[in-house]
């Protein structure tokens, strides 16, 4: 009962008007970043600046049971993610599993979670983790990973902290998705340009049509198990295929 009352008192103390202004500024800043990595770094840095009690933050992406840590603000984040990967258990590990994970979690004290994550909890405490929060980054179209926040102190995150983190994560998911889509489009345009240039080289060298030049690239790609983009790059660099 005391923790609930303390959380409400902390929530009452938050200047939500000022927080809204900070969030608006951060949202504009996120969309102005020049790369996906810069966007992610701005997200995690914002977490440590805007969420009360947050000492460190990072984004965990899960491919099967393989963990990738993006834009960590502290080595503690990397160590925790690697620990969860080794053990195949932990709150961030679960949150990133879109089929069974929680979209939001808040752990007041990792030492109280040994029944849920018996291997992870005591080792996380040894790393210096006191309390944690995590938010699944998602849009209507895709799940992007989990934004995870750490404190070295137990009980550092309140209801207000959770609400602030959820608002941050909502903006972060949109910015992350937008940055990734933009990067994919840039790569696609660059790939088309390289392939077109390679086709032009083959057409001029072998006096063949555009369709025939593309077929040469495609067959070479399949026979050598090499991506079409890489084949085209070699043609551009070498003036032809070996």
KOLLO-425601 format. One record per residue (C-alpha): residue number from 0; residue in one letter; z, x, y. Coordinates in nm, 2 decimals, decimal comma. Layout:
REM KOLLO-425601
> i;aa;up;east;north
> NUM;A;Z;X;Y
...
This chain:
REM KOLLO-425601
> i;aa;up;east;north
> 0;X;0,00;0,00;0,00
> 1;X;0,08;0,29;0,23
> 2;X;-0,26;0,45;0,18
> 3;X;-0,44;0,13;0,26
> 4;X;-0,24;0,08;0,58
> 5;X;-0,29;0,44;0,68
> 6;X;-0,67;0,40;0,62
> 7;X;-0,68;0,10;0,84
> 8;X;-0,48;0,27;1,11
> 9;X;-0,72;0,57;1,10
> 10;X;-1,01;0,33;1,12
> 11;X;-0,86;0,17;1,43
> 12;X;-0,84;0,51;1,59
> 13;X;-1,21;0,58;1,56
> 14;X;-1,41;0,54;1,88
> 15;X;-1,70;0,35;1,72
> 16;X;-1,89;0,33;2,05
> 17;X;-1,90;0,71;2,08
> 18;X;-1,98;0,74;1,71
> 19;X;-2,28;0,50;1,76
> 20;X;-2,41;0,72;2,04
> 21;X;-2,37;1,03;1,82
> 22;X;-2,55;0,86;1,53
> 23;X;-2,84;0,75;1,76
> 24;X;-2,88;1,11;1,88
> 25;X;-2,87;1,24;1,53
> 26;X;-3,13;0,99;1,41
> 27;X;-3,37;1,10;1,68
> 28;X;-3,30;1,47;1,60
> 29;X;-3,36;1,42;1,23
> 30;X;-3,71;1,27;1,29
> 31;X;-3,79;1,57;1,52
> 32;X;-3,73;1,83;1,26
> 33;X;-4,04;2,04;1,15
> 34;X;-3,98;2,06;0,78
> 35;X;-3,80;1,89;0,49
> 36;X;-3,56;2,17;0,46
> 37;X;-3,47;2,16;0,83
> 38;X;-3,42;1,78;0,80
> 39;X;-3,18;1,83;0,51
> 40;X;-2,99;2,10;0,69
> 41;X;-2,94;1,88;0,99
> 42;X;-2,82;1,60;0,77
> 43;X;-2,55;1,81;0,60
> 44;X;-2,44;1,97;0,93
> 45;X;-2,41;1,63;1,08
> 46;X;-2,18;1,52;0,80
> 47;X;-1,93;1,80;0,88
> 48;X;-1,95;1,71;1,25
> 49;X;-1,94;1,33;1,24
> 50;X;-1,73;1,24;0,93
> 51;X;-1,36;1,29;0,98
> 52;X;-1,21;1,52;0,72
> 53;X;-1,54;1,67;0,59
> 54;X;-1,52;2,04;0,54
> 55;X;-1,84;2,09;0,36
> 56;X;-2,15;1,89;0,26
> 57;X;-2,46;1,92;0,05
> 58;X;-2,73;1,71;-0,12
> 59;X;-2,75;1,71;-0,50
> 60;X;-3,08;1,63;-0,67
> 61;X;-3,08;1,57;-1,05
> 62;X;-3,39;1,63;-1,27
> 63;X;-3,27;1,53;-1,62
> 64;X;-2,95;1,74;-1,65
> 65;X;-3,08;2,01;-1,42
> 66;X;-2,90;2,01;-1,08
> 67;X;-3,05;2,14;-0,75
> 68;X;-2,83;2,18;-0,45
> 69;X;-3,01;2,13;-0,11
> 70;X;-2,88;2,24;0,23
> 71;X;-2,52;2,32;0,13
> 72;X;-2,30;2,40;0,43
> 73;X;-2,05;2,60;0,22
> 74;X;-2,04;2,79;-0,11
> 75;X;-1,79;2,53;-0,23
> 76;X;-2,07;2,28;-0,26
> 77;X;-2,29;2,51;-0,47
> 78;X;-1,99;2,60;-0,69
> 79;X;-1,90;2,23;-0,75
> 80;X;-2,26;2,13;-0,83
> 81;X;-2,30;2,42;-1,07
> 82;X;-1,98;2,32;-1,24
> 83;X;-2,09;1,97;-1,28
> 84;X;-2,43;2,09;-1,42
> 85;X;-2,25;2,31;-1,68
> 86;X;-2,01;2,03;-1,78
> 87;X;-2,26;1,74;-1,75
> 88;X;-1,99;1,54;-1,58
> 89;X;-1,85;1,48;-1,23
> 90;X;-1,87;1,23;-0,94
> 91;X;-2,18;1,39;-0,77
> 92;X;-2,35;1,42;-1,11
> 93;X;-2,29;1,05;-1,18
> 94;X;-2,39;0,94;-0,83
> 95;X;-2,73;1,11;-0,86
> 96;X;-2,80;0,92;-1,18
> 97;X;-2,97;0,62;-1,04
> 98;X;-2,95;0,41;-1,35
> 99;X;-2,57;0,43;-1,39
> 100;X;-2,43;0,60;-1,08
> 101;X;-2,23;0,45;-0,80
> 102;X;-2,40;0,43;-0,47
> 103;X;-2,08;0,52;-0,29
> 104;X;-1,77;0,69;-0,42
> 105;X;-1,45;0,81;-0,25
> 106;X;-1,20;1,02;-0,44
> 107;X;-0,87;1,06;-0,26
> 108;X;-0,74;1,34;-0,49
> 109;X;-0,94;1,51;-0,76
> 110;X;-0,63;1,57;-0,96
> 111;X;-0,60;1,20;-1,02
> 112;X;-0,94;1,18;-1,18
> 113;X;-0,87;1,37;-1,50
> 114;X;-0,90;1,06;-1,72
> 115;X;-1,25;1,00;-1,58
> 116;X;-1,38;1,36;-1,56
> 117;X;-1,13;1,55;-1,78
> 118;X;-1,33;1,88;-1,77
> 119;X;-1,45;1,87;-1,41
> 120;X;-1,13;1,75;-1,22
> 121;X;-0,90;2,05;-1,30
> 122;X;-1,17;2,31;-1,25
> 123;X;-1,28;2,14;-0,92
> 124;X;-0,92;2,17;-0,80
> 125;X;-0,93;2,54;-0,89
> 126;X;-1,24;2,58;-0,68
> 127;X;-1,05;2,43;-0,38
> 128;X;-1,17;2,07;-0,38
> 129;X;-0,90;1,83;-0,26
> 130;X;-1,09;1,51;-0,20
> 131;X;-1,46;1,40;-0,21
> 132;X;-1,70;1,13;-0,11
> 133;X;-2,06;1,08;-0,22
> 134;X;-2,35;0,85;-0,12
> 135;X;-2,66;0,78;-0,31
> 136;X;-2,96;0,85;-0,08
> 137;X;-3,21;0,57;-0,14
> 138;X;-3,48;0,36;0,03
> 139;X;-3,65;0,04;-0,10
> 140;X;-3,90;0,26;-0,28
> 141;X;-3,71;0,56;-0,42
> 142;X;-3,39;0,73;-0,50
> 143;X;-3,36;1,07;-0,33
> 144;X;-3,04;1,23;-0,46
> 145;X;-2,68;1,21;-0,35
> 146;X;-2,52;1,33;-0,02
> 147;X;-2,18;1,47;-0,11
> 148;X;-1,89;1,54;0,12
> 149;X;-1,59;1,77;0,04
> 150;X;-1,25;1,83;0,19
> 151;X;-1,01;2,10;0,08
> 152;X;-0,72;1,86;0,14
> 153;X;-0,62;1,56;-0,08
> 154;X;-0,63;1,23;0,10
> 155;X;-0,86;1,36;0,38
> 156;X;-1,11;1,07;0,36
> 157;X;-1,01;0,73;0,49
> 158;X;-1,19;0,39;0,49
> 159;X;-1,32;0,49;0,83
> 160;X;-1,45;0,82;0,69
> 161;X;-1,63;0,62;0,41
> 162;X;-1,79;0,39;0,66
> 163;X;-1,90;0,68;0,88
> 164;X;-2,05;0,86;0,58
> 165;X;-2,23;0,54;0,46
> 166;X;-2,39;0,50;0,81
> 167;X;-2,49;0,87;0,81
> 168;X;-2,64;0,84;0,46
> 169;X;-2,84;0,54;0,55
> 170;X;-3,01;0,72;0,84
> 171;X;-3,04;1,04;0,63
> 172;X;-3,22;0,86;0,35
> 173;X;-3,49;0,73;0,58
> 174;X;-3,53;1,07;0,75
> 175;X;-3,54;1,25;0,42
> 176;X;-3,81;1,01;0,28
> 177;X;-4,01;1,03;0,60
> 178;X;-4,00;1,42;0,61
> 179;X;-4,10;1,44;0,24
> 180;X;-4,39;1,20;0,28
> 181;X;-4,51;1,39;0,58
> 182;X;-4,50;1,72;0,39
> 183;X;-4,68;1,57;0,10
> 184;X;-4,96;1,44;0,33
> 185;X;-4,99;1,79;0,49
> 186;X;-5,02;1,95;0,15
> 187;X;-5,28;1,70;0,04
> 188;X;-5,49;1,76;0,36
> 189;X;-5,46;2,14;0,30
> 190;X;-5,56;2,10;-0,06
> 191;X;-5,87;1,90;0,02
> 192;X;-5,97;2,16;0,28
> 193;X;-5,94;2,45;0,04
> 194;X;-6,13;2,26;-0,24
> 195;X;-6,40;2,17;0,01
> 196;X;-6,43;2,53;0,12
> 197;X;-6,45;2,65;-0,24
> 198;X;-6,72;2,39;-0,32
> 199;X;-6,92;2,52;-0,03
> 200;X;-6,90;2,88;-0,15
> 201;X;-7,01;2,78;-0,50
> 202;X;-7,29;2,56;-0,37
> 203;X;-7,43;2,85;-0,15
> 204;X;-7,39;3,11;-0,42
> 205;X;-7,53;2,92;-0,72
> 206;X;-7,76;2,68;-0,53
> 207;X;-7,60;2,37;-0,69
> 208;X;-7,51;2,03;-0,55
> 209;X;-7,17;1,92;-0,42
> 210;X;-7,10;1,72;-0,74
> 211;X;-7,19;2,01;-0,96
> 212;X;-6,97;2,25;-0,76
> 213;X;-6,67;2,02;-0,80
> 214;X;-6,75;1,99;-1,17
> 215;X;-6,74;2,37;-1,20
> 216;X;-6,40;2,38;-1,04
> 217;X;-6,27;2,10;-1,25
> 218;X;-6,39;2,25;-1,58
> 219;X;-6,24;2,59;-1,49
> 220;X;-5,91;2,42;-1,40
> 221;X;-5,89;2,24;-1,74
> 222;X;-6,01;2,53;-1,95
> 223;X;-5,76;2,78;-1,80
> 224;X;-5,47;2,53;-1,75
> 225;X;-5,46;2,61;-1,38
> 226;X;-5,42;2,36;-1,10
> 227;X;-5,74;2,27;-0,91
> 228;X;-5,59;2,38;-0,58
> 229;X;-5,51;2,73;-0,73
> 230;X;-5,87;2,76;-0,87
> 231;X;-6,01;2,67;-0,53
> 232;X;-5,78;2,92;-0,35
> 233;X;-5,91;3,20;-0,59
> 234;X;-6,27;3,10;-0,51
> 235;X;-6,20;3,12;-0,14
> 236;X;-6,03;3,46;-0,17
> 237;X;-6,28;3,62;-0,42
> 238;X;-6,60;3,45;-0,32
> 239;X;-6,65;3,29;-0,66
> 240;X;-6,50;3,25;-1,01
> 241;X;-6,44;3,55;-1,24
